[in-house]
Amino acid sequence: MTVPELKINDLHVSVEGKSIVKGFDLDMKGGEIHALMGPNGTGKSTVASALMGHPKYEVTSGQAFLGNENLLDMAVDERARAGMFLAMQYPSEVSGVSNADFLRTAINGRRGEGNEIPLMKFIKTLDKKMQMLEMDQSFAERYVNEGFSGGEKKRNEILQLMMLEPKFAILDEIDSGLDIDALKWVAKGVNSMRSENFGCLIITHYQRLLNYIKPDKVHIMMQGRIVKTGGPELALQLEKEGYDGMKAELGITDDETVEA
Amino acid sequence: MSMQLKNLPFDAEAVTNYAENRNEPKWFSTIRLKGLTLAEELPLPKPEKTRIADWNFTDFTYQTESTDSCQLSELPSAVRGLMKKGEKAGNVLIHVNSSAVYHHLSKELIDQGVIYTDLATAIRDHSDLLANYYFKTTPIEKHQLTAVNAALVNGGSFLYVPKNVVISDPIQAVYYQDAPSVGLVAHTIVVAEQSSSVTFVESYLSDVSATDGAANIVNEVVVGENAQVKFGAVDEFSDQFVTYVSRQAEVAKDGRIQWALGQMNDGNTLSENATNLEGDGAAADIKAVSIGSGSQKQNFDNYVRHVGKATKSQLLVRAAQKDASNSIFNARTKIEHGASGADGEQTQRVLMLSDEARGDANPILLIDEYDVIAGHAASVGRVDPDQLYYLMSRGIKQETAEKLIVEGFLAPIVDLLPIEGVRVQLATLIERKVG
């Protein structure tokens, strides 16, 4: 099995006619964990949604390849089956559909007809992963995200990640609204995925999550593109100096921000 | 005044003969003849925004060959699938082409005074008791279709639960039609006396061989003081069937009725569901789902009338509209003067799955009292694109994702049905109609 690779080249994305991402480049391989940081409204979540294929986000130019498959040519569900995963900042609630049914349908969608996951195996795997995330058994039968607290929704995103085993995952502010315990469980879940067949891009405002999930690289995004890349120490520097310090260092004076 | 001089395909002589052949008592044949006269005089109902003038409500055979009773194993598989699994059949009455062919009521319930029989038997064996309830909750003269029901009734069930009897196992009725051009004219009475409790579930289905059929169903439910009735139903007539169905309840002081209706006919349907909260503290919970498909036209009127003080009602209608189907959903909550402390809530949600489909949800509140709580919500919309995106982002194909969303949308009512076989029937129906 070849190590998966995600290559994003000069990506430009508009939302409702407004240009938000302006020349985003990223190259990630399986086994790597990258962090994407930056002030509000610089286009981090836009990159995530555009890569997953949200219909509201229009890619105006650039390329995104997963291995040799052109993501931008694919429908949302095809991207997922190719190995992309997005843990969303605001996951939808789907009334009347149990978490377990949803997950099983998703897994079987990937595996294809005639190759469905045996029910017992599914249940066992689900139990194990829920235990790791300290999720109560009842979550399997509860309707997807309905009545979940913010923290429960985030854990449910990670549960899906662990069950679906994608090649690449983008975690869009998975740490927002999490208390310290939940943060640790989420980190434990993500760390359990670590292998050379899995790459992960963590979008976050804070360095805190990176104490628990050690990134290989940290990227700083401003004004719709990556302006600086470094190792884990870059996140620490940011924590100390703030984005203003970073702007001064990079000579960025234009304070233009955009809606996320 | 519209002209209703349409010749009815039956007359007094035929109806009298029919009644005589069935050995019906005088009071009953009098109601038949009254129904016949009224059927000639009265107009069809006028459901809002649905044209029913050319629907075939009257042209069918009502005199069906009586079918001999049979063993469970001889029943059509579609019927057997609805029954309680295991050695012991539940308390059940099965009607094929309007005739009761199988009947079981546990000795325990018989000993407690519970009566559960087909209508023909009830007319013979419990005539006086039946007469107290027959066409009392729903008037014969409501419109032409109730009058037709009175004149031509050829099926139905009678359930009587005496005072203080609490029945935990559900009581089931199944109606199956497989003869062409036959009308099911069914009248069902459910009576729950003071402080009793019962769950009743009825299923209506037809085979493809039952072409050009018609169903005229009138159900009257009497909920006594402090009594509880859970009434579940799954309607599954084929697209060849024209259906009129009326389900009406009268609830006494502190009584409670819960309706769970799966209205899954494939043919044109006119449905009237009504609850009269007569006594103080009476309560109603109404949940109904439907799926419109093909070119069928349907009209659903759900009505709750608050008369007693501190009466409470909750109405939830959920529907999906496919293809070129056309459905109208009326929810009417009426709070009468004097019904202080009443609380009436209604919600209707219609999901449109095609550009050609039509669905209207009309919320109507009529309030003649100050000290009340009343609320309504009605929406007609498409599948939420964010939900669709979310499911698809996990690798689920669009069609499958849409199906999941629609099934989930209708699930709250499915989950309420108390008999597993019927729950599965409704879930399978939803799956088939959505898929």
Interface residues (C-beta under 8 A of the other chain):
Chain A: M52 G53 H54 P55 A75 V76 D77 R79 A80 R81 F85 L86 M88 P91 S92 E93 V94 S95 G96 V97 D101 F102 T105 A106 G109 R110 Y143 Q160 L164
Chain B: D384 P385 D386 Q387 Y389 Y390 L391 M392 S393 R394 G395 I396 K397 Q398 T400 A401 L404 I405 E407 G408 F409 L410 A411 P412
